């Protein structure tokens, strides 16, 4: 094994268990399989770091593979960008770079084998007809009229498809599985479709292309992948993944698919379709716009790979989907940049400061350290100090509020690295607006005089020897926590996501700041010299992030509620909409206004719920009351909470819980049936969907639908016998040595029981019958 730090998550536990058991010959092979149809985003970064990190920790390897099975959307530009992004994150694949198109010939051979084995057929129906006949969750599918085509006829049609004799949409290759299968994906899925389009690597050599669910498991098997790690939306695909491999094996090693929760980040969209829409509609300047959550965009903004690795470690690897507070990402970025950015002087909204006590013809070169708080790091530069300086306009107030610690009439402040100055008055223009501040300085306030205490310190630059710079103040792209939940995500774009600091000036030492370097502008934020637009003598700075979480300060949520989501400040001006608040923030406000909700939050945590679960359940009195009523029936609060948040919430969609035909006491009884082992989790989800739509008593509906878990050995033996009779060929091959077919036979037996049998008992009986 490697000396790399061992990760601590459920996937690492699986890998360690496999190694202890000697599975896969002690090998650990993972893969990162992007489709080259867009730029990678921060969600992909999490997957990249997870896959490469697991393999590195256990002495294995990770493959980079491009799933280039759709020639219409894929481009070489994306292939090159993806490789650059993966390398930038510090991940290397060595000689293990693969493309799905590398295996097109082998995949096609597998398709012909399925046809010859009677496990696939060519369907000549339209896509709409196939879609309608597949049925739905509530309605079983209907067999295609071409399902019983003789293998020889289907094989001939498949070869004609490959030869280009048929137009797009004229035929598809489908797996022959089960049109009544409870998993709709298993109802004779599409395996190949015709697509007369030029491929970015194979040109016009192919005009049929494999579907993802067929190609993906085969690619894993061809490459020797052991642990195929993907996100939760592919959980339902796993059954088809296993069918493909079990139907075309044996494989050594035999890949296994495992799912983890994908990254959903507040104030962000990660849908490729929506990101592409932002680019195509010029809402942003391109895929690498620093406001984009793409890796290219974050790199151009100045985020480091180390910050993304810290973020990935901070949020961990979960089994359940949830929205991650963007504040955690910003925390990781600030923590990373704090120790790597020298401090510099820049004024973004200048106001002239005239030091009247300073001789007009005198300039003093002050020696200012790059690391004022860490003298041991060394390094300094000369900063000119003279009669006319520039300060930040917001650092002066004629009528300062209470606790003001900056410049005001009659008050003193220290100019960072320089002298103490005192405001003696102002200069106004014809309209009465302040155009300059008049001041005097204390000559003894440098050197030993720096011990002198004043109310505050502000930043500054020389009025003429500083240099103009383009400074771009980037902020969150969206103004609400969950833009995906809005009817039109484009309507909640943050109008202040990019503000140009007109008139900004930086100290002379930054005039030739190298592209790609990072700086902390004192009291302003962390900035990155744009690698595209900067020129010698004309730097362009992108703000990576503010020094502090300014969004939190704009909300009414409690300051200590670090996890509360944030909102932008209201937009002034005619016709501007009021700022919209995130849902977590509204929940925090509700608890602050209602002591009963706050008490419920504390009680839920005491019952063993996570902070996130307690937050979601205690932000609304109606939700909390509904939850409490369910727990009164089934006191396992953690189980009730998980079922409510992970399953019921998705089925309810936007409907209030109280409006559902499912009462809270019935919901509690349903969860109790699962916890008691009378319902399998899969059957529990099926029953829940039924109750959400139609209501009723959970136990009665369970029995009426035949969902109750079957523990009767005689019933299981009968189901296994029926499955073995229906799958006689697979059973014979298993007994002849194709042990990989055991999963296929287990699935067949489980279907004979309607999915209600105890899986362990089914496996035991099946092993006995196959012995």
Secondary structure, 3 states (H helix, E strand, C coil): CCCCCCCCCHHHHHHHHHHHHCHHHHCCEEEECCCCCCCCEHHHHHHHHHHHHHHHHCCCEEEEEECCCCCCCCCHHHHHHHHHHHHHCCCCCCCCEEEHHHHHHHHHHHHHHHHHCCCEEEECCCHHHHHHHCCCCCCCCCCCCCCCCCHHHHHHHHHHHHHCCCCCCCCEEEECCCCCCCCHHHCCCEEEEECCCCECCCECCCCEEECHHHHHHHHHHHHCCCEEEEEHHHCCCHHHHHHHHHHHCCCCCCCEEEEECCCEECCCCCCHHHHHHHHHCCCCCCCCCCCCCEHHHHHHHCCCHHHHHHHHHHHCCCCCCCEECHHHHHHHHHHHHHCCCEEECEECCEEEEEECCCCCCCCEEEEEECCCCCHHHCCEEEEEECCEEEEEHHHECCCCCCCCCCECCCCEEEECCCCEEEEEEEEECCCCCEEEEEEEEEHHHCHHHHHCCCCCEECEEECCCCEECEEEEECCCECCCCHHHCCCHHHHECCCCEEECCCCEECHHHCCCCCCCEEEECCCEEEEECCCCCECCECEEEEEECCCCHHHHCCCCCCCCCCCCCCCCCCCCCCCCCCCCCHHHHHHHHHHHCHHHHHHHHHHHHCCCCHHHHHHHHCCHHHHHHHHHHHHHCCCHHHHHHHHHHHHHHHHCCCCHHHCCCCHHHHHHHHHHHHCCCCCHHHHHHHHHHHHHHCCCHHHHHHHCCCCCECCHHHHHHHHHHHHHHCHHHHHHHHCCCHHHHHHHHHHHHHHCCCCECHHHHHHHHHHHHC
